[in-house]
Structure formats: structure tokens, C-alpha cells
Amino acid sequence: MLAQIIRMVEDAQGAKLPIQDLVNRITLWFVPAVMGAAVVTFLAWLLVGPDPALSFALVASVAVLIIACPCAMGLATPTSIMVGTGRAAELGVLFRRGDALQRLSNIKTIALDKTGTLTEGRPELTDLTLTKGFEVSDVLRLVASVEAMSEHPIAAAIVRRAKLVGLSLVAVEDFSSITGYGASAIVEGRHVLVGADRLMVREGITLEEVRGVGDSLGQEGKTPLYASIDGCLAAVIAVSDPIKSSTAAAIAALHDLGLEVAMITGDNKDTAKAIAAKLGIDTVVAEVLPEGKVTAIEKMQRGMRTVAFVGDGINDAPALARADVGVAIGTGTDVAIEAADVVLMSGDLTAVVNALHVSQLTMRNIRQNLFWAFGYNALLIPVAAGVFYPVFGLMLSPALAAGAMACSSVFVLFNALRLRWISPALTVSKSSVSPGPGFVPAVVE
């Protein structure tokens, strides 16, 4: 892990930002212009300068070449990148790709996944509503046996609850994880389906009997799941994933930065809206499959708006890759981390605010360096050319010109080093995970 962190930081520090293209374009014209200015200076002194004209012409033209040396321009961007990404790493933000540093500073919309990003990612089973003809222990045992084969946090919550009440899980056959829908398997010769309402609809299982139950659970901020056994709807299962203690403060800070905050989730629409209302999220896109998250981001990108997406799961990887900047929660899956441009070492959303803060300050620092480097050279070229000699009798020697040129580079370096003392915009807090509430089984009347 340490070796990977070091590699990512080194890769980011050696990256070339898009703003460097601006420097290259300026240098493309600046260097020939300086060469021309030196020739003009030499000829002007040689033709109209006092005796010894050749000496004055050589001194002035050489001083112009030295004072205008664009060393500071070349240092302006890479020094700030190196110091800025290093400080970001100390704050728990790893830029896997250096150009993400610039793109992140231009973000207008930030889209967030729900489970594991806004919430703890450790949901607990809170409700179990049975349909007539099914027993609690039988349904929970069969469903938990299927979910034991899955790595999803909601599946883990169901398995934990089954074990907590003393149920023994059994072996399953023909297990299948249906991305964005749920899971299916054969348990003790019975076909068990567990997943979102869209899975039941796809399999032709009617939900009219429990539609009110599911809607009510969603409005409470819980995630309703449905279980069927041998083609018959057996239960509505609800899990609740507590919101991280720092999430509300982080979203408020994102709003303070002038960003639009959206939530894109495969979760139930009512559940998503309830959580969004509680946190003050501007836009909600719910009940989407992994490819639906990509489509949602593409819609947000219309009108040249730059979008960052924050997620942690395998199903977030396509969206992380499609966004202008993909930000992965470091406590998430390896697939998500590999698809992202930025990795947050903690699972805390406040690190997103710190990443934006570092990005914006680093880009401002780069612009300061470029302004100083270009302006300093442009202003001192006339001095080196000797325009003040007729009035004040001042002539800049090549030695002093070299010292002045070096001062420009030193200024740029010291300005970049100020990034070492960037303070976090928000302090990362350690949120606690509750053991989860108990649940009382119910039966649909």
C-alpha cells in the first residue's frame, strides 16, 4: 500500500497540466521576441549610442538576453504541482493523474454515490414484512443463505441479522449476481430471488400487495428490497444505512464553494429523495443501473459543465471513468480506485472538500507564478536595453541582469513552497457505526 501511494504521488508530480500548454505557447513567441529585442538593442546602441558604441551595444544586448531568460516560466508550473500534490497526500488526497489537479479546480457540479459515500456503507436490517403463508425464520434463512454469496453491503446486513437471531445458513446452488438488480439462487430446491423492485418486475412477480409498504419504507429513508420464493412474493426487507456524521457539513461546504451537488444512486427513489432532503442535495437521480449513472453524468456535462463523481463501489467504476474527474473513496473497492483520477485515503466526505481546496489553491499559485515570471521579464527588458540611460545614466550590467533573473526563479520557488502550509478546509472526523437497530417482523394484512 505504501509503495502504491508513493508511486501515485510521484506520477502526479511528474505530470503535465493543460495550463503548461499556455506556457509553451507564450514561450514559443516570447523567445523569438527576446532574440529580436536583443538584436534591435544591439543595432540601436551601435548606430546612435555614445562611444565606445560597440561596448555599450554588447553590454545592453547581452543584458537583454540574460534578464529575459524564461527560467521562472519553466519552473512556475512543475514546482507548484510537486508541492501541491505532496501537501494533498499529507491531507489524505492522492492525485493519481496530475492533470486532475487542474480539472478539479474547474468543477461546477459534483455528483455523489449514496451507499458508502454519503452513508457509512454498513447498513442494518430494520424491517421484515412477510406476505401470507410465509414464516419469518424460513424466509430470513433462505434469503440470508443467498446473500451470503454476495459482497454487497446490504447483503452483509441481511446475513448479520440472520446470524444474530441464531439462524444457520445453508449451501446454495446456481447463485447468480444480477448487476443493478439483485441476486438469485437455488436453496434447498427452492428458487429464491432477492433484490430491488425492478428485479421482481423483470421476473413477472407482482408487487401491488406490498407497494404501500415499500413506499412507506422509502419515505423513512430506508432501502426496501423484495424477496420471492418459487415465483411467489415472500417478503419486503428494509435496511437502513446511517449517514456519516461529517456528510452534512461536507455538503454545506461544497455549496459554499458554489458547486451544485447531485446524488446518483441505484437505490429506491423515495429513499434517495428522503436522504437528499435531509442533506440539502440539489439534484437526485435514483433507481439507475451502473450504465444509468454514466448517462446521468453525460446529461450533467451538457453545456460544457465539468462534473466530478465520487463513489466507492464496483458499480461506480463506469461513472468514475466517464466523469471529468473521478474521485474514489479509499475504503472502497480496488476497481473503483483504479478507475478514478483522485483517491481519498479516508472514507470521509470532508476529504472531497479538502481535495477541491488544494486544487484551487495550487492553480491560483501557478497563475501567480506565471504572472510574476512573465511580467518580471517583460518589465525589466526595457531596463536591460538601456532606455533609462539617456535620462538617468543607468545601465544594467550582464552580471546584475543574471542576479535579477535568478531572483525571479527564487521568487517562484518560494511562492510554490507556500503550498506546504495549506490548512485543511474541513477537519476529517471519525464517525462511529452503530450496532444497528432491532427489527420486528410484520405480515401484510
N, C-alpha and C positions, 0 to 999 in steps of 0.2 A: 504493500500500500504506500509506504514512504517513497519507494522508488518510482511508483506511478505518479505521485504528487510532484516529485522533483522533475520528472520528465515533462509533465504538463506545464509546469511553470516555466521551464526552460524553452519549450516550444512556443509558448505565448510571448515570452520576452524577445525571442528572435523573429517574431512575425513582422510583416509589413502591413501597416494600416492603410486604408484608402486615402487618408489625408496626406500620406507620403507622396502620392501621385501629384498633389498640388505643389509640393516642394520640388519635385522633379521638373514640373512644367515651368516653375519660376526660375529654377537653375538653368534650364535649357535656354532661356532668354537672358538671364542675368549674367552668366559668364561671358557670352559674346559681347554683351553691352559693356561690361567692365573692360574687356580687352580693347574695345573701340574707344572707351573713355580714356584709357591709358595712352593709346596712340594719339588721340586728339590733344591730350595734355602735353605729350612729348613735342608734338609739332607746334603747338601754341607757344610753349616756352622757347622752343628753338627759333621760332620766327620773330616773336615780339618780346622775349624775355631779356633781362639785363645780362651783361657779361658776368661771369662766363655762362652763356646761354646753354651750352651743351650740358654743363654740370647741373644747372637748375632743371633742365628738361629730364635728365636721367633720374635725379632725386625725386621729382614730382611724379613721374610716370611709374617708377618702382613703388613709391608710397601708395599710389592708387591701387596697384595690383595687390599689394600686401594687405592694405586696410579692408579691401573688398573680398578677401578670401572667404568663401562661404562655409567655413568650418562649422560655425554655430548653427547654420541651417541644417547641416548634416547631422548634428547632434540633437537638434531640437526634439525630434520625434522618438528615436530609439531610447534616449535616456529617460524620458517620461514614461514610456511603455515599461521599461525594465523596473523602475522604481514603483510605478503604479500597480503593476501586476504582482510584484513582490509584496507590497503592502496589502493588496487584496487577499493574497494567500494567507497572510497573518490574520486576516479577519475572517478566514474560513471560506473565501470565494476563489475558486480556481477557474481561470480563463483557459479552456482547452484550445481555443483558437484565438490568436491575438487580435484579428480584425473584429471579433465580437466586442472588444473593448470600445471601439468606436460606434458600432451599430447599436449597442445597448444604450449609449448616451442619447440616441435619436428616437428611442421608442416612444410611441404615442398611446399604444394600447397594450396592456399586459393581461393575458388570459391565464387562468389558473385551473388546474385539475382540482377535484374535491378530495377524494379519498387519499389520505397520506400526505396531502399538500396543505389543504385548509384544515383538515382534521388529523387526529392522532394516527389514523391508519390502523387502529386496533379496535374495531367495532365489537360490540357485545350484543348478544341476542336478548331482546327485550319483550317480544310478544310472539305468541304462537296460537293462532286461531285455526281450529280444525273444522272441517266440514263433517256432516253427519256420517256415521259409520266408521270413523277412524279413531284410534286410540293415541294418546299423547306419546307414550313410551315407544310404541311401534313406529309412528311417523318420525319422531326425532331420531330414533336409532337408524332407520333406513336412510334418512336424509344425511345424517352425520357420517354414515359409512361412505356415502358417495362423495361428500365434501372433503373427507379426509384425503382424497386423492388430488385435491386442488391446492394451489398455493395462494389463492386469493384471500385477502384479509377477512372478508365476510365469511368465507368457508371456514377459516380458522375459528371465528367466533362461534359458529354453529357446533363445531367439533368440541370446543372448550366447554360449551354449555352441556352437551351430551355427557361428557366425561364427568362434569361437576355433579350431575344428578345420578351418577353411577351406572350409566348405560354402557354396555360392551359393544364395540363396533365389530362388524363382520366383513369378510372379504367380498369384493365386488368383481364383476366381470364386465368386459366391453365398456370400460369407462371412456367417456369422450368429453373433452372440454370444448365447449362451443363459444368461440371468442365473441364477446359482446352480448351473449345471451345467457349462458349458464353452463350446466353440466348434465350428463345423463349416464346411467349405468344399469346393469342388471344386478340386483341384490336379492339373494335367496330366491332366484327365479322370478322376481318381480321387476318390471321396468320402472325405474324411478327417474323423474325429471325434476331438476331444481334450477330456478333462475328467475329472470325478470319477466314481467307480464308479456313482453314481446315474444318470449320463448313459448309460452303457453298458447298465444295466438297463432304462432307459426305451426304449432303441433295440433291445432284444431281443438284445443281444450277451452271451453267457455269459462269466463270469469265473472259473468253477470251476478252470480250468487254472492261474490265477495268483493265486488267493485267498490262498494261503500267503505268496506273495511280497509282496503288498500289506500283509497283516497284519504281517509282519516289519518292513517299512519303517516302518509307522506306530508300532510299538513302539520304534523307534530315534529317534522324534521327527521323522521325515521325512514329507513330504506325498506320498502316492502318487497319480499321475494315470494315466489309461489312454488309449491311442490305438488307433483302429481304422481300417483302410483297406478300403474297399469291403465293409463289413459284417463283416470278419474282425478279431478282436483281434490287434493287431500288437505292442504293447509296453506295459510298465509303466514309467512315468517317475517318478523320485522327485526332489524338490527339498527342500533344507534351508534354512531361514531362520534365521540366528543370532539368539539372544535378545539384546536390548540390554543393555549392561553394567550399566545402572542399574536394570533391571526388578526384580531380586530385592530390592534394598534398598527400592525404592518399595513393593512389595507387603508387605514386612515392616513398613514404616511405616504402611500402611493398616490392617494388623492391629492395630498398636499403638494406633491411633485407635478401635479397637473395631468396625471395619467388616467385614462379610462380603464376600469377594472372589470374584467369579464370572468365568468366561470363556465368551463366546458366540461361536462361530465356525462357519463353513461347512466347515471343514477336517475331515479324517478323524478318526474318534472315537479311534482308538489314538494318533494323533499328538497330539491335544489332551490326552488323559489323560497322556501321557508328559511334555509340557511343563508341565501343571498340577502333576504330582507333583514335578517339579524346582523349581518356583517356590513351592509351598505354597499353591496356589489351592484354595479350599474347594469350589466347585461348577463343573462343566463341562457345557456344553450344546454339542454338536458336530453336524456334518453337517446344518446348518439353512440354509434359503434366507433371503433378506432378510426375508420376512414371518414366517419362523420365529423370527427374532431378536426381532421385535415381540411374538410370542406368549410367548416366554421371559421377556421383561421384564414382561409383564402378569401372568404367574404369580408372579414375584418380588414384584410390587406388592400381592399379596393380603395381607389382614391389615393394611392401612394402612401397609405398609412403603414407605419412599421409596427410589427406585432411581436411581442415576446410571449413564449408559452412556458409555463412552469408545471412540471409533472414529475412523477416518480415510478410509474408502473410500466410494464411491458406494452400495454395498450396505448401508452402515451408516446412511445418512440416515434411513430409516424408524424405526430403533431410536432414533436420536438425538432424533428428534421425539417419540417416544412416551414416553421416559423422563422422570421428574420433572425431571431435569437432564441435558441432553445436552452432553457435553464432546468437542470435536473437536480432534484433533491438527493443529496449524497447518501441518504439512508434508503434510497430506492433500489431498483434493480440495475444490474450491470448493463442490460440492453438500453435502458433509458439514459444512463450515464454516457454510453458510447455514442448515442445519437445526439447528445446535447453539445452546445458550444461553451456553456458555463456550468460548473458543478458547485453546488453549495455543500460544504462538508457537513453541516448540521442539518437536521430535519426541520429547522425553524424558519418560518417565512420571513422573519426580520432580516435574514441574510440576503434576501432579494433586494430589500431597500438599501442595504449596505453595498451590494454589487452595483446598483444604479448610482449610488452616491460616489463610489470610487471611480466609476466610468466617467461621470460628468466632470468631476474634479480633474481627472487625468487629461481629458480632452481640452478642458479650459487651460490647463498647464501647458499643453502642447501649443495651443494657439498663442499663449503669452510668449513662449519661446520663439515661435516663428515670427511674431510681430517684432520682438526685440532684435532678432538676428537680421531680419530684412531691413527694418527701419534704421538700426545702428549702422549697417554698412552703407545704406543709401545716403544717410545724413553726413557721414564722415568722408565720403568720396570727394565732395567739393573741397573739404578742408585739406585732404591729402593732395588734391590737384593744385592747391595754392591760390584759391580765389581770394583769400584774405591777405595775401602778401602785399598787394598794392596799397591796401588801406592800413593794415596794422604791422606789416613787415613780418608776419608769421609764416613759417614754413615748417611742415611736418616731415621730420626725417624718417627714412625707412625703418630705423630702429624703434622710434616711438610708434610708428604705424604697426609694427609687429606686436608691440606691447598692447596697443589698443585692440588689435584683432584678437589677441589672446584673452583680454578682459571680456570680450563678447562671449567667447566659448565658456569661460569660467562662470559668467553670469547665468548662462543657460543651464550649466550643470548644477549650480546651487539652487536655481529655481526648481529644477526637476527633483532635487533631493528633498524639497519641502513636502513632497508627497509621502515621505516616510512617516510623517506625523499626522496623517489623516485619521480623524476620530470616527468611530462607527456612528452612522446616522441613528441607528437604534441598537440598544443593547440586547444581545441574544439571551433569552430567558429559558430556563429549563422547566418545561411543562410536565406535569405528572399525569399518569394514566390511572384512572380509577379502575377498581376491580370489576366494575360493571354491575348494573342492577339485576335483581332477580326478575323472574317473569311468572305470570300467572296464565296458564293455558285457558283458552276460551273456545267456545263452539258456536259456529254460525247458526242462528235460530232460523 
